[in-house]
């Protein structure tokens, strides 16, 4: 019997855990779901056989290493910065690891030892990164096989609320880790445009956006991801002149979010003491420069031309100009903002989220310039079984199953860019309704 340990039972894990448990008996698996909140883990395992729920604390070395040693494969759904200790234990004890997170520097350092021990460290096997890699590489390999030269590649993805449940002016509700949303973009964005390196620092990131028209799925606003350039070599795009990966939001989101960036309310580097004695109006007053008039007038003066009625409507919805109390006693500005947004941007019972993704390839073949778009739209079932949970969890679970059934046998640090990984993955995702629509112009 193959023993699988899933660490983390949060909001993105429902589809992952359900898939593993539904396939456990037929594949002779035993699945252990571990979380700081054992009751949360139990809610994900109730009603299934070949499984158990247990408590977990990643900082407890004895507990962590003991659980990892008892299993054959580990799936880490922890926040990205917590993968390091888990990965080191996996390599030390000869256990395979699967995560949906970006490959970190500390993960890269484990590559040689993992290969020497025959251990697979599969990363970036979720949505973005994950499905984006697999679907992009399919087209890239097909174009290269025809002899095409790819001159431009742009890829965009966003986790949003489905239009029919979009009842706030931001056009956004949380379907994944709120902290990551609040801290998004704080590393300088790097990409290639017309053969030149381009950089967008955090203080300009949400002002340099573009509109992506996905036809029947709507128009979206895109801002650049932190590092597009590092994918030039893995994607085999050595001749590309433009390479950009970005995040999608509803139009108007970025200009309003830029208010928080400019004010300093996304700063997570220090704590505000006795924050619970403040209202949101007090907090804004503390961050705004001196000026005349009420808070709204001072905000308008502070933002200048980068302020309009649409932004003010979004801020009003969050009640930041009023006497809404802050309930955290000691917290960073980012944590205070996150607490507010978790209240205001919560998926309500029955709400559905939506994933949108689009790749845009420009290429030359036989002297002819063409464009291929590859578009994906997935809606969730409800506020628990979300499109985010599906598109993050299913690629991970399917790839884990394919690895255990010997469909591929790679070792070391990997991402899903080889045919032996992405072809069976995309085929099964398609059967589950996660389907890309490709068009050539």
C-alpha positions as CSV (number, residue, x, y, z in Angstrom):
1,X,0.0,0.0,0.0
2,X,1.3,3.5,-1.0
3,X,1.0,6.0,1.8
4,X,0.3,9.6,0.9
5,X,0.6,12.5,3.4
6,X,-1.3,15.7,2.6
7,X,-0.1,18.6,4.7
8,X,-2.6,21.4,4.9
9,X,-6.4,21.3,4.6
10,X,-7.2,24.9,3.7
11,X,-9.5,26.5,1.2
12,X,-7.5,25.3,-1.9
13,X,-7.4,21.6,-1.0
14,X,-11.0,20.4,-1.3
15,X,-10.7,19.0,-4.8
16,X,-7.2,17.7,-4.2
17,X,-8.2,15.7,-1.2
18,X,-11.5,14.5,-2.7
19,X,-9.7,13.2,-5.8
20,X,-7.1,11.3,-3.7
21,X,-9.7,9.8,-1.4
22,X,-12.0,8.8,-4.3
23,X,-9.1,7.0,-5.9
24,X,-7.5,5.6,-2.8
25,X,-9.1,2.2,-2.7
26,X,-8.7,1.4,-6.4
27,X,-5.1,2.4,-6.3
28,X,-4.2,0.8,-2.9
29,X,-3.4,4.2,-1.3
30,X,-3.7,5.3,2.3
31,X,-4.1,9.0,2.6
32,X,-3.3,11.0,5.8
33,X,-4.6,14.6,5.9
34,X,-2.7,16.7,8.4
35,X,-3.5,20.2,9.5
36,X,-2.9,22.6,12.5
37,X,-6.7,22.3,12.9
38,X,-7.4,18.6,13.1
39,X,-11.1,19.2,13.0
40,X,-10.6,20.9,9.6
41,X,-8.7,17.9,8.4
42,X,-11.5,15.6,9.6
43,X,-14.1,17.5,7.6
44,X,-12.1,16.6,4.5
45,X,-11.8,12.9,5.3
46,X,-15.3,12.2,6.8
47,X,-17.1,9.5,4.9
48,X,-14.1,8.1,3.2
49,X,-12.1,4.9,3.8
50,X,-8.4,4.4,3.4
51,X,-7.6,7.6,5.2
52,X,-7.1,9.4,8.5
53,X,-6.9,13.0,9.8
54,X,-4.2,14.1,12.2
55,X,-2.8,17.3,13.7
56,X,0.3,18.9,12.3
57,X,2.7,21.7,13.2
58,X,5.5,22.3,10.6
59,X,7.7,23.9,13.3
60,X,7.6,20.7,15.4
61,X,10.6,18.9,14.0
62,X,9.9,15.5,15.7
63,X,6.2,15.5,14.6
64,X,7.1,16.7,11.1
65,X,9.9,14.2,10.4
66,X,8.0,11.4,12.1
67,X,5.0,11.8,9.8
68,X,7.1,12.2,6.7
69,X,9.1,9.0,7.5
70,X,5.8,7.0,7.8
71,X,4.7,7.9,4.3
72,X,5.9,7.4,0.7
73,X,4.8,10.6,-0.9
74,X,4.2,14.1,0.6
75,X,1.8,16.7,-0.8
76,X,2.6,20.1,0.8
77,X,-0.3,22.6,0.6
78,X,1.4,24.9,3.2
79,X,2.2,28.5,2.4
80,X,5.2,28.6,0.1
81,X,7.7,29.9,2.7
82,X,7.0,26.8,4.8
83,X,8.0,24.2,2.2
84,X,11.7,24.3,3.0
85,X,11.8,22.1,6.1
86,X,9.3,19.7,4.6
87,X,11.4,19.4,1.4
88,X,14.6,18.8,3.3
89,X,13.0,16.1,5.4
90,X,11.6,14.5,2.2
91,X,15.1,14.3,0.6
92,X,16.7,13.2,3.8
93,X,14.2,10.3,4.2
94,X,13.9,9.4,0.5
95,X,10.3,10.6,0.1
96,X,8.7,12.2,-3.0
97,X,7.3,15.7,-2.7
98,X,4.5,17.5,-4.6
99,X,3.7,21.2,-4.2
100,X,1.7,23.9,-6.2
101,X,4.2,26.6,-5.3
102,X,6.9,28.3,-7.3
103,X,10.4,26.7,-7.2
104,X,12.3,28.5,-4.4
105,X,16.1,29.0,-4.2
106,X,16.1,26.6,-1.2
107,X,14.2,24.0,-3.3
108,X,16.8,24.4,-6.1
109,X,19.6,23.6,-3.7
110,X,18.1,20.2,-3.0
111,X,18.1,19.2,-6.7
112,X,21.4,17.3,-6.8
113,X,20.8,15.4,-3.6
114,X,17.2,14.5,-4.6
115,X,18.4,13.1,-7.9
116,X,21.1,11.1,-6.3
117,X,18.5,9.5,-4.0
118,X,15.9,9.0,-6.8
119,X,13.5,11.5,-5.1
120,X,11.1,13.6,-7.1
121,X,10.5,17.2,-6.0
122,X,7.5,18.2,-8.2
123,X,6.8,21.9,-7.9
124,X,4.5,24.4,-9.7
125,X,1.8,21.8,-10.3
126,X,-1.3,23.8,-9.5
127,X,-3.1,26.5,-11.5
128,X,-0.6,29.4,-12.0
129,X,1.9,28.0,-11.8
130,X,0.9,24.6,-13.1
131,X,-1.9,24.4,-15.7
132,X,-0.4,27.4,-17.3
133,X,2.9,25.6,-17.8
134,X,1.2,22.4,-19.1
135,X,-1.1,24.2,-21.6
136,X,1.5,26.6,-22.8
137,X,4.1,23.9,-23.4
138,X,1.7,21.8,-25.4
139,X,1.3,24.6,-28.0
140,X,5.0,25.6,-27.8
141,X,6.1,22.0,-28.6
142,X,3.5,21.7,-31.4
143,X,4.7,25.0,-33.0
144,X,8.4,24.0,-32.7
145,X,7.6,20.6,-34.3
146,X,6.1,22.5,-37.3
147,X,9.3,24.6,-37.6
148,X,7.6,27.8,-36.3
149,X,9.5,30.6,-34.7
150,X,7.7,32.0,-31.6
151,X,8.3,35.8,-31.4
152,X,6.0,36.7,-28.5
153,X,4.4,34.8,-25.7
154,X,2.1,36.4,-23.1
155,X,0.2,34.4,-20.4
156,X,-2.4,35.8,-18.0
157,X,-4.4,34.2,-15.2
158,X,-6.8,35.4,-12.6
159,X,-9.0,34.0,-9.8
160,X,-12.1,36.1,-9.6
161,X,-15.8,36.0,-8.6
162,X,-18.2,34.7,-11.3
163,X,-20.0,37.6,-13.0
164,X,-23.4,36.5,-11.7
165,X,-22.2,36.7,-8.1
166,X,-20.2,39.9,-8.6
167,X,-22.0,42.2,-6.2
168,X,-19.2,44.5,-5.0
169,X,-17.5,47.3,-6.9
170,X,-14.1,45.7,-6.7
171,X,-15.2,42.6,-8.7
172,X,-13.3,40.4,-6.4
173,X,-13.8,37.9,-3.6
174,X,-11.3,35.6,-2.0
175,X,-11.0,32.0,-3.3
176,X,-7.4,31.5,-2.1
177,X,-4.9,32.7,0.5
178,X,-5.9,36.3,1.3
179,X,-2.4,37.1,2.5
180,X,-1.0,36.4,-0.9
181,X,-3.5,38.8,-2.5
182,X,-2.6,41.6,-0.1
183,X,1.2,41.2,-0.6
184,X,1.0,40.5,-4.3
185,X,3.5,42.2,-6.5
186,X,6.0,43.4,-3.9
187,X,8.9,42.0,-5.9
188,X,9.8,44.0,-9.0
189,X,8.2,42.6,-12.1
190,X,10.7,41.6,-14.8
191,X,9.8,40.7,-18.4
192,X,11.0,41.1,-22.0
193,X,9.3,43.5,-24.5
194,X,10.5,43.8,-28.1
195,X,13.8,42.3,-27.2
196,X,14.5,44.6,-24.3
197,X,14.5,43.9,-20.5
198,X,11.7,45.7,-18.7
199,X,11.3,46.3,-15.0
200,X,8.3,47.6,-13.0
201,X,8.9,48.3,-9.4
202,X,6.1,47.8,-6.8
203,X,5.3,51.5,-6.6
204,X,4.3,51.5,-10.3
205,X,3.0,47.9,-10.8
206,X,-0.7,48.7,-10.5
207,X,-0.4,51.8,-12.7
208,X,1.2,50.0,-15.7
209,X,-1.6,47.6,-16.8
210,X,-3.2,46.4,-20.0
211,X,-6.6,45.2,-21.0
212,X,-7.0,41.6,-22.1
213,X,-10.1,40.9,-24.2
214,X,-11.2,37.3,-23.8
215,X,-14.2,37.6,-26.0
216,X,-17.3,35.9,-24.6
217,X,-15.6,35.6,-21.2
218,X,-15.2,39.4,-20.9
219,X,-12.4,42.0,-20.7
220,X,-9.9,42.0,-17.8
221,X,-7.1,44.2,-16.5
222,X,-3.6,42.6,-16.3
223,X,-0.6,43.5,-14.3
224,X,2.8,41.9,-14.7
225,X,4.0,39.0,-12.5
226,X,7.2,39.2,-10.6
227,X,9.5,37.2,-12.9
228,X,8.7,36.2,-16.5
229,X,12.3,36.1,-17.7
230,X,13.2,32.9,-15.8
231,X,10.7,30.9,-18.0
232,X,12.5,31.7,-21.3
233,X,14.8,28.7,-21.1
234,X,12.4,26.1,-19.5
235,X,9.8,27.1,-22.2
236,X,12.4,26.8,-24.9
237,X,11.7,30.3,-26.1
238,X,15.3,31.4,-26.9
239,X,14.3,33.5,-30.0
240,X,11.3,35.2,-28.3
241,X,11.2,39.0,-28.4
242,X,8.4,39.5,-25.9
243,X,7.8,37.3,-22.9
244,X,5.3,38.4,-20.2
245,X,3.3,36.6,-17.5
246,X,0.6,38.5,-15.7
247,X,-2.3,38.4,-13.3
248,X,-5.9,39.3,-14.3
249,X,-8.4,41.4,-12.3
250,X,-11.6,43.2,-13.2
251,X,-11.1,46.6,-14.9
252,X,-10.7,49.3,-12.3
253,X,-9.3,47.0,-9.6
254,X,-5.7,48.0,-10.1
255,X,-6.1,51.8,-9.9
256,X,-8.0,51.4,-6.6
257,X,-5.5,48.9,-5.2
258,X,-2.8,51.4,-6.0
259,X,-4.2,53.7,-3.3
260,X,-3.3,51.1,-0.6
261,X,0.1,50.6,-2.1
262,X,0.8,54.4,-2.2
263,X,-0.5,54.9,1.3
264,X,1.6,52.1,2.7
265,X,-1.3,49.9,3.8
266,X,0.2,46.8,2.2
267,X,3.4,47.1,4.3
268,X,4.0,43.9,6.4
269,X,7.4,44.9,7.9
270,X,6.3,46.5,11.2
271,X,3.5,46.3,13.7
272,X,1.0,49.0,14.9
273,X,0.5,48.8,18.6
274,X,-3.0,49.1,20.1
275,X,-4.5,49.1,16.7
276,X,-7.8,48.0,18.2
277,X,-8.2,51.5,19.7
278,X,-8.3,52.9,16.2
279,X,-11.1,53.3,13.6
280,X,-10.4,53.0,9.9
281,X,-10.8,56.8,9.7
282,X,-8.1,57.1,12.4
283,X,-5.8,54.8,10.4
284,X,-6.3,56.7,7.2
285,X,-5.7,60.0,9.0
286,X,-2.4,58.5,10.3
287,X,-1.2,57.6,6.8
288,X,-2.4,60.7,4.9
289,X,-0.2,63.9,4.8
290,X,-1.6,67.0,6.5
291,X,-4.1,68.8,4.5
292,X,-7.3,70.7,4.5
293,X,-10.8,69.3,4.3
294,X,-12.2,65.9,5.3
295,X,-10.5,62.5,4.7
296,X,-12.0,62.2,1.2
297,X,-10.7,65.6,0.2
298,X,-7.2,64.8,1.6
299,X,-7.2,61.5,-0.2
300,X,-8.0,63.2,-3.4
301,X,-5.2,65.7,-2.9
302,X,-2.8,62.9,-2.0
303,X,-3.6,60.7,-5.0
304,X,-3.9,63.7,-7.4
305,X,-4.7,62.7,-11.0
306,X,-4.7,59.0,-10.0
307,X,-8.0,59.4,-8.2
308,X,-11.6,59.3,-9.4
309,X,-15.2,58.6,-8.5
310,X,-14.8,54.9,-9.3
311,X,-11.9,54.5,-6.8
312,X,-13.8,56.4,-4.1
313,X,-16.8,54.1,-4.6
314,X,-14.6,51.1,-4.0
315,X,-13.1,52.6,-0.9
316,X,-16.6,53.6,0.4
317,X,-17.6,50.0,0.0
318,X,-14.8,49.0,2.4
319,X,-16.0,51.7,4.9
320,X,-12.4,53.0,5.3
321,X,-13.6,56.6,5.6
322,X,-15.9,55.9,8.6
323,X,-15.8,54.8,12.2
324,X,-15.4,51.1,11.5
325,X,-13.4,49.6,14.3
326,X,-10.1,47.7,13.8
327,X,-10.2,44.5,15.7
328,X,-6.5,43.5,15.8
329,X,-4.6,44.7,18.8
330,X,-1.1,44.4,17.3
331,X,-0.7,44.0,13.6
332,X,1.1,45.2,10.5
333,X,-0.8,47.5,8.1
334,X,-1.0,44.6,5.7
335,X,-2.6,42.4,8.3
336,X,-5.1,45.1,9.3
337,X,-6.0,45.5,5.6
338,X,-6.3,41.7,5.1
339,X,-8.7,41.4,8.1
340,X,-11.0,44.1,6.5
341,X,-10.9,42.5,3.1
342,X,-11.6,39.0,4.5
343,X,-14.8,40.4,5.9
344,X,-15.8,42.4,2.8
345,X,-14.5,40.1,0.0
346,X,-15.8,36.8,1.5
347,X,-17.6,34.3,-0.8
348,X,-21.2,34.1,0.5
349,X,-23.1,30.8,0.8
350,X,-23.9,29.7,-2.8
351,X,-21.4,32.1,-4.4
352,X,-19.3,30.8,-7.3
353,X,-15.8,31.9,-8.2
354,X,-14.2,31.9,-11.6
355,X,-10.8,31.1,-13.1
356,X,-9.8,32.8,-16.3
357,X,-6.5,32.1,-18.2
358,X,-5.3,33.1,-21.6
359,X,-2.1,32.4,-23.5
360,X,-1.2,34.6,-26.6
361,X,1.4,33.3,-29.0
362,X,2.7,35.3,-31.9
363,X,4.8,33.2,-34.4
364,X,6.2,33.0,-37.9
365,X,5.8,29.9,-40.1
366,X,6.7,29.7,-43.7
367,X,7.0,33.4,-44.0
368,X,3.6,34.0,-42.5
369,X,2.8,35.8,-39.2
370,X,0.1,34.3,-37.1
371,X,-1.4,34.4,-33.6
372,X,-2.8,31.6,-31.4
373,X,-4.9,32.2,-28.3
374,X,-5.5,29.5,-25.8
375,X,-8.3,30.4,-23.3
376,X,-9.7,28.8,-20.2
377,X,-12.7,29.6,-18.0
378,X,-13.7,27.5,-15.1
379,X,-16.5,28.2,-12.5
380,X,-16.7,26.8,-9.1
381,X,-19.6,24.7,-7.7
382,X,-20.1,26.8,-4.5
383,X,-18.1,28.7,-1.9
384,X,-16.2,25.5,-0.8
385,X,-15.8,23.5,-4.0
386,X,-14.4,26.5,-5.9
387,X,-12.9,26.8,-9.3
388,X,-9.6,27.8,-7.5
389,X,-9.7,24.5,-5.5
390,X,-10.4,22.5,-8.7
391,X,-7.7,24.1,-10.8
392,X,-5.0,24.1,-8.0
393,X,-5.8,20.7,-6.6
394,X,-6.7,18.5,-9.5
395,X,-3.5,19.0,-11.5
396,X,-1.5,18.1,-8.4
397,X,-3.6,15.0,-7.6
398,X,-3.6,13.8,-11.3
399,X,0.1,14.2,-11.7
400,X,0.7,12.4,-8.4
401,X,-1.5,9.5,-9.6
402,X,0.4,9.5,-12.9
403,X,3.7,9.3,-11.1
404,X,2.7,6.5,-8.9
405,X,1.3,4.6,-11.9
406,X,4.7,4.9,-13.6
407,X,3.5,7.2,-16.4
408,X,6.7,9.2,-15.8
409,X,9.7,8.6,-13.7
410,X,11.6,11.9,-13.3
411,X,13.7,12.8,-10.2
412,X,15.0,16.0,-8.7
413,X,13.3,19.4,-8.9
414,X,10.8,19.4,-11.7
415,X,7.9,21.5,-13.1
416,X,5.3,20.2,-15.6
417,X,6.9,21.2,-18.9
418,X,7.7,17.8,-20.3
419,X,5.3,15.8,-22.5
420,X,5.3,12.8,-20.3
421,X,3.8,15.0,-17.5
422,X,1.6,17.5,-19.4
423,X,-0.1,15.3,-22.0
424,X,-1.8,12.9,-19.7
425,X,-2.5,15.7,-17.3
426,X,-4.3,17.9,-19.9
427,X,-6.2,14.9,-21.2
428,X,-7.7,14.1,-17.8
429,X,-8.3,17.7,-17.0
430,X,-10.3,18.0,-20.3
431,X,-12.4,15.0,-19.2
432,X,-13.2,16.9,-16.0
433,X,-14.3,20.0,-17.8
434,X,-11.1,22.0,-17.5
435,X,-10.8,22.7,-21.2
436,X,-8.8,25.2,-23.3
437,X,-10.3,26.8,-26.3
438,X,-7.6,27.4,-29.0
439,X,-8.0,29.9,-31.9
440,X,-5.6,30.8,-34.6
441,X,-5.6,34.1,-36.4
